[in-house]
Amino acid sequence: MHQSEPKRRYRAVFLSDIHLGTRGCRSDFLVDFLRRTECEQLYLVGDIVDGWRLRKSWYWDAHHDEVIRLILKAARNGTEVTYIPGNHDEMLRDWLGLEIAGVRLMDEAVHSAADGRRYLVIHGDQFDGVIRYAKFLAHLGDWAYDWALTINTWFNAARRRLGYPYWSLSQWLKRQVKEAVKAIDRFEVALATEAKRRGMDGVVCGHIHHAEMRTVQGVLYMNDGDWVESCTALVEHADGRFELVDWARENRLSLARAVTRQVPAAA
């Protein structure tokens, strides 16, 4: 970040599906986002750490460390940090209700926006039939997904050499299958219906790695995406307006602004 460049300030930031512990995690992009952003409330909406992958093989680099450090630094500096575990970090669900280093662990939350509207904040795996009823299929999909991410790495290396920006091949491939799963399970409709049943104005979720903001069943459905494929965040402005920020596309991080693997600690 240039010293003269002011930080972006938001009322709330929602991040999910970071998948720390995997080689596909774009923690370098997320470090850039966290260093250049300030907020009053930070919601970590599940799958922040990938316990599934870490149980199989250990992978952790300097950018992973820096993501954790920046989150804890934000908590120390007054940001209200809420961590809602997902299915990949479900081990943390044993600690719900606790506050660790300023980070509150909750199964779900209700976010009150600046304009008075209320939103259910939940990871969303509870509404995914693949996770609930056939977990072994989800693990099989996780294995195939890892291969897609590996191909994606080489694919984008070639795009960089040709002068093209970052484009997620793995996301495109997964959506060809995931759309069928979503159509059967009606993930978005189920979440919106649950929010409406509880008298909420909308829902914020993650889980399916598909950033989206639209009205479903008369309520506002917002998915904050992920930091493996789309590198997106959902933010709330001071006036209660929500926006999806596509950090990689906006900053062309795969090209001139690509972050090096050396991660000097920020002040």
N, C-alpha and C positions, 0 to 999 in steps of 0.2 A: 504494500500500500504506500502510495506517495504521502509524504509527511503533510503536504498541503491539502490532501483530499479528506474532507470531513467524513465522519462515520455516519452511516444511515441509522436513524433512530425510529424504532417502531414501538407501538404499545405492546404488541405480543408477536412472538415468532413460534411457529410450529414446525418441528423437524421429525422425520421418522425414517425407518428403514435405512439407517446408515451402514449397518452390518460391519462394524469394527471387528477385526479378526479374520477378514477375508481379503484376498488379493484384489477382488473387484471393487472394494470400497474406495470411493474417490475422496478419501480423507484430506488429500492435498487441496481439493477444491473447497471442502468444508472449512478447513483452516482459514482459507482466504475469506470466506463468507463471515465466519465468526469474528475475525480480526477487524472487519470493516463494518460490523453491525452492533448496535446496542438496543436493548429492549427492556421493558418493565417486567414482562412475563415470558418465560421460555418453557414451552411444552415439548418434551421428548416423547413422541407418540409411538414408541415400541420398536423393537428390532434394532436398537442402538448398538448393542453388542451381539454378535452372532455366536451364541453358545453351541448351536448345532455344529458349526464348522470348527470351533476351538476344541471341542471334544474329540474330533477326528484328527486334527493336526494343528499345531500352534503356528500362527502367523501374527506378528504385531510389529509395526514399524514406528519411526519417529513421528509421523503425522498422526497416527492413532493416539500416541501419547499427548500430542499437542491439542487434539480435539478435546480429550478429557480435561487437560489443564485449563483450556479456555472456558469450558463449561463451568468448572469449579471456580475459576476466577470471577466469572459473571455472578455466580451465586454469592461469593464473598463481597462483591461490590454492590449488592442490593437487588439483583435480578431474582425474581421469584421463579425458581426452577421446579417443574413438576415432571416426574418420570413415570410414564405409563407403560409397563412392560408388554411386549408382544409375544408371539409364539417362539421366536428365535432366542429371546432372552427371558423365557418363561421361568427360569430358575429364580429370578428376582421377585416373582409373585409370592414367594415365601416370606418376603420382607415388607409386604404392603402395610402402609400405615406408619412406617418409620421415616425419619429424616436423617440422611447421611451426608455430612459435609455441606449442609444447606440445600440438599436435593430431596424433595419429598417423593416417596414411592406410593403411587395410587393405582388402583385397578382401572379407574376412569375418572374423569373430572367434568365439571361444568364451568365453561368459560363465559363470563359476562362481558360483552363487548361495550365499547364506549357509548353506543347508542341505546343500550339497555337490552339488546337482544341476547338470548342465552343459547349456548351451543354445547351439545354433548361431545366430549373429547374421548375417543376410544381407539385402540389400535385397529380392531375390526376382525381379528382372526376368529372371534366367537361367532361370526356370521358367515364364515367360509366353510362350506360343506366338505371341501377336501381336507381341511385341517381337523374339523370336528369328527368326521365320520370315517376317514381313511388316511390316518396320519402317515402310514407307510408310503402312500402315493405322493404325499407332500415331500417326504424325504427323497424319493426317487426323482421327483421334479427338481429338488435342490441339487442333486448330483448332475442332472442334465443342464441345469442352469449354470453351474460352475464351468462346464465345458463351453457353453455359449459365451460366458464372460471372457474366457481365455481367448477364444476366437476374436471377440470384440476388441481385445487389447491389440492384437496384430493388425486387425482391420483398420483401427484408428491410427496406428503408427503409419500405415501406408497412406491414409488420408492426409496426415500431417505433412508427409513428404511431398504430396501433390498440392499442398496449399489449401486443403479443404478443412472446414471446422469439424468439431466433434459431432458425431452422430452415432447413436446407440444401436448397433446391429442386434445385440442381445435383447434389447427392449422390443424391437420390431419382431424378432423371432418369437419371443415369449407371448406377445400379444396375440399372435395367430392362434395359440393354444388357449391362452388365458381368456380371450373373448368368449370362447365356447364354455369355459368353466363359469364365467360370470353370467352368461345367458341362462345357464341351468340353475345356478344358485341364486341369481338375482341379488348379488352382493350389495350393490348400491341402493336398490329399492328396499332391501331388508334393513339396512342401516338408517335410511331416511324414515322408514316406517316406524322404527324403534324410537328415533328422536321425536317424531310427531306424537307417538303414543305417550311419551313422557312430557309433552307440552313444551318441547324445545323449538327454537326457531331454526335450528340446523344441527349439523353434525360435522365434526372434524375427525378424520381417520387417516390411516396409512394402509399398510399390509399388501396391497396389490400392485405397488410400484407404478401407479398411473395417476399423475397429477391431474386434478380436474376440479372445476367449480361450476356447479349448475343447480338449478332447482329440480328437485325430485320429490314427488308426493306432496308438493306444496311447502317443502322446507328446503333450506340451502344445504346441499351436499358438497363438502370440500375435502378433497384428498390431497395431502401435501406432497405426495410423490416419494422420492427416495434420493439417496446419495451414492447409488451404484450405477444407475443408468441415466436418469433424467437430471439429477443434481438440482432439485427444486426445493423451495421452502414456501410455506404459506405465512403471510404476514398480515397483521392488523395495523392500520394506520391510526393516528390519534383521533380521527373522527369516526372510527368504527368501520371504516371501509376495508375490505379484505382484498388481497392481491396474491397471485401466485408468481413467485420470482424464479425465473429460469436462470440460475447463476452461471452455468457453463456457457450457455448461448449468449447471454447478455455481456459477459466479460471475455468471450472467446478464449477461455482458459486453456484450451487444447493447443492454441497457437502461440501468439506473442506473449500472453500472460501466463503460460504454463509455469506451475510452481515446481521448483527443484526439490529433490529428495532431501537436501539439507534443510533443516527446519530451525532457524535461529529463534530463540525464545523472544516473544514480544515483551515489551516493557509492561 
